[in-house]
Amino acid sequence: MFKAVFFDFGGVILSSPFDAFLAYETRNNLPVGTLRSINSQNPNSNAWARLERGELSIETFVREFEFEAAALGYAVDGLQVLSCLSGEIRPEMVQAVRRCQEQLGTALLTNNFVAASPHWSSGGSFAALLPLFDAVIESSTAGCRKPESRFYEIALERMRVEPDQVVFLDDLGINLKPARKLGMTTIKVIDPSVALAELELLLGFHLGHGEEPNS
């Protein structure tokens, strides 16, 4: 039934940045959820969205993001916020991608940005994993981003598959909704182990995490 699995990067293969956001807020005596609330304002045209579409330089993003925060009454350091995006690779997810690639097509769908420092964008981890994917769709080069429908259409075109032939994993419901609308089967990644168990049931083969199931 399925011919491809699409994976998000941050929050799926890489640990979620939201924990780092919380730590930043705690260190700077900001209310919990401050950074997410800033990004929820004008979500398709704010500084973060334009950065991910490759429309802003880092310097311009920092200035505009800090301005947006100030308009809501918060003082933030844009460079430090970007540094929250560096996280830890989840080995069990990497193994799952490897197993999927042995039998199906694999694609990476990521909202990212072009940065001079891998500390800001997890560039080193990102580059090392690219061989595991048959296609890589990056918002910074595609000129669009999740949850814009065109982003998913590009992925389908690149992989030459129909939506109903795809399973898509992402940690954000807002990114899964348009994929489901197109016809993809979606998995929301909250607990990676739970998500991988769900993916195994859909695909019908073991993905390498935990113990091998009894035959």
C-alpha positions as CSV (number, residue, x, y, z in Angstrom):
1,M,0.0,0.0,0.0
2,F,2.7,2.5,1.0
3,K,5.6,3.4,-1.3
4,A,7.2,6.2,0.8
5,V,7.7,7.6,4.3
6,F,8.2,11.3,4.8
7,F,10.0,12.5,7.9
8,D,10.2,15.9,9.6
9,F,13.6,16.8,11.1
10,G,13.4,18.9,14.2
11,G,11.1,17.2,16.7
12,V,11.1,13.8,14.9
13,I,14.7,12.8,14.0
14,L,16.2,15.6,16.1
15,S,14.9,16.3,19.6
16,S,12.2,18.9,19.9
17,P,13.3,22.6,20.2
18,F,10.4,23.3,22.5
19,D,12.4,22.0,25.5
20,A,15.2,24.4,24.6
21,F,12.6,27.2,24.2
22,L,11.3,26.5,27.7
23,A,14.9,26.5,29.1
24,Y,15.5,29.9,27.4
25,E,12.3,31.3,28.8
26,T,13.2,30.1,32.3
27,R,16.7,31.5,32.2
28,N,15.3,34.9,31.1
29,N,12.3,35.1,33.4
30,L,9.8,35.0,30.5
31,P,6.4,33.4,30.8
32,V,6.2,29.8,29.6
33,G,5.3,29.7,25.9
34,T,6.6,33.2,25.1
35,L,8.6,32.1,22.0
36,R,5.7,30.1,20.6
37,S,3.3,33.0,21.2
38,I,5.6,35.3,19.3
39,N,5.7,32.9,16.4
40,S,1.9,32.5,16.5
41,Q,1.4,36.1,15.5
42,N,0.9,36.4,11.7
43,P,2.3,32.9,11.3
44,N,2.6,33.0,7.5
45,S,4.3,36.4,7.3
46,N,6.2,36.9,10.5
47,A,10.0,36.9,10.7
48,W,10.3,33.2,11.5
49,A,8.2,32.2,8.5
50,R,10.1,34.5,6.1
51,L,13.4,33.2,7.5
52,E,12.4,29.6,6.7
53,R,11.3,30.6,3.2
54,G,14.8,32.0,2.6
55,E,13.4,35.6,2.4
56,L,15.5,37.0,5.3
57,S,19.1,37.0,6.3
58,I,20.0,36.0,9.8
59,E,20.8,39.6,10.7
60,T,17.5,40.9,9.3
61,F,15.6,38.0,11.1
62,V,17.2,38.9,14.4
63,R,16.2,42.5,14.1
64,E,12.6,41.8,13.0
65,F,12.0,38.9,15.5
66,E,13.2,41.1,18.4
67,F,10.9,43.9,17.1
68,E,7.9,41.5,17.0
69,A,8.7,40.3,20.5
70,A,9.0,43.9,21.8
71,A,5.6,44.7,20.3
72,L,4.2,42.0,22.5
73,G,6.1,43.3,25.6
74,Y,9.0,40.8,25.6
75,A,12.7,41.4,25.4
76,V,14.5,38.5,23.6
77,D,17.8,37.8,22.0
78,G,17.2,36.6,18.5
79,L,20.5,34.8,18.1
80,Q,20.0,32.9,21.4
81,V,16.6,31.9,20.2
82,L,18.0,30.5,17.0
83,S,20.6,28.5,19.0
84,C,17.7,26.7,20.6
85,L,17.2,24.8,17.3
86,S,20.3,22.7,17.9
87,G,19.3,19.4,19.5
88,E,20.1,15.7,19.9
89,I,19.8,13.1,17.2
90,R,17.4,10.3,18.1
91,P,19.2,7.1,17.2
92,E,16.1,5.0,17.1
93,M,14.6,7.4,14.5
94,V,17.8,7.2,12.4
95,Q,17.6,3.4,12.4
96,A,13.9,3.6,11.4
97,V,14.7,5.8,8.4
98,R,17.5,3.4,7.4
99,R,15.1,0.4,7.6
100,C,12.5,2.3,5.6
101,Q,14.9,3.2,2.9
102,E,15.8,-0.5,2.4
103,Q,12.2,-1.2,1.3
104,L,10.5,2.1,0.5
105,G,11.3,5.7,-0.6
106,T,12.2,8.1,2.1
107,A,12.0,11.9,2.1
108,L,13.0,14.6,4.5
109,L,10.5,17.5,4.8
110,T,12.0,20.3,6.9
111,N,11.4,23.9,7.7
112,N,14.9,25.3,8.0
113,F,17.0,28.3,7.1
114,V,20.4,29.0,5.6
115,A,22.9,29.9,8.4
116,A,26.6,30.5,8.6
117,S,26.8,28.6,11.8
118,P,25.7,25.0,12.2
119,H,25.1,25.8,15.9
120,W,22.1,27.7,14.8
121,S,20.6,25.2,12.4
122,S,22.0,21.8,13.3
123,G,23.8,21.9,10.0
124,G,26.3,19.2,10.9
125,S,23.7,16.7,12.0
126,F,21.5,17.5,9.1
127,A,24.2,17.0,6.5
128,A,25.4,13.7,7.9
129,L,21.9,12.2,7.6
130,L,21.2,13.3,4.0
131,P,22.2,9.9,2.4
132,L,19.3,8.3,4.2
133,F,16.8,10.2,2.1
134,D,15.9,9.8,-1.5
135,A,14.7,13.4,-1.5
136,V,15.2,16.4,0.7
137,I,12.8,19.3,0.6
138,E,13.9,22.3,2.6
139,S,11.8,25.4,3.1
140,S,14.9,27.7,2.7
141,T,15.4,26.5,-0.9
142,A,11.8,25.5,-1.9
143,G,10.5,29.1,-1.2
144,C,7.6,27.7,0.7
145,R,7.2,25.9,4.1
146,K,5.0,23.6,6.1
147,P,2.0,24.0,6.5
148,E,1.7,25.5,3.0
149,S,0.2,22.9,0.6
150,R,2.7,23.6,-2.1
151,F,5.5,22.3,0.1
152,Y,3.9,18.8,0.3
153,E,3.1,18.8,-3.4
154,I,6.8,19.4,-4.1
155,A,7.7,16.4,-2.0
156,L,5.1,14.2,-3.8
157,E,6.4,15.3,-7.2
158,R,10.0,14.7,-6.2
159,M,9.2,11.2,-4.9
160,R,6.8,10.4,-7.8
161,V,4.2,9.0,-5.4
162,E,0.5,9.7,-4.7
163,P,-0.6,11.0,-1.3
164,D,-2.3,7.8,-0.4
165,Q,1.0,6.0,-0.8
166,V,2.7,8.1,1.8
167,V,3.1,8.0,5.6
168,F,4.2,11.3,7.0
169,L,5.7,11.9,10.5
170,D,5.8,15.3,12.2
171,D,5.6,16.6,15.7
172,L,3.2,19.5,15.0
173,G,-0.5,19.0,14.3
174,I,-0.6,22.1,12.2
175,N,1.9,20.5,9.8
176,L,0.1,17.2,9.6
177,K,-3.4,18.7,8.8
178,P,-2.6,19.7,5.2
179,A,-0.9,16.4,4.6
180,R,-4.0,14.5,5.7
181,K,-6.1,16.8,3.6
182,L,-4.1,15.8,0.5
183,G,-4.6,12.1,1.4
184,M,-1.5,11.1,3.3
185,T,-1.5,8.9,6.4
186,T,0.0,10.9,9.2
187,I,1.6,10.2,12.6
188,K,2.1,12.8,15.2
189,V,5.4,12.3,17.0
190,I,5.1,13.0,20.7
191,D,6.8,9.9,22.1
192,P,9.2,8.6,19.5
193,S,8.7,5.0,20.6
194,V,5.0,5.2,20.3
195,A,5.3,6.8,16.9
196,L,7.6,4.1,15.6
197,A,5.3,1.4,16.9
198,E,2.5,3.0,15.0
199,L,4.6,3.2,11.9
200,E,5.6,-0.4,12.2
201,L,1.9,-1.4,12.2
202,L,1.2,0.6,9.1
203,L,4.2,-0.7,7.2
204,G,4.2,-4.3,8.4
205,F,7.9,-4.6,9.1
206,H,10.3,-4.1,12.0
207,L,12.1,-0.8,12.2
208,G,14.9,-1.8,14.5
209,H,14.0,-0.1,17.8
210,G,13.8,-2.2,20.9
211,E,13.6,-5.9,20.7
212,E,12.9,-7.8,17.6
213,P,9.3,-9.1,17.7
214,N,8.7,-12.8,18.2
215,S,8.3,-14.7,14.9
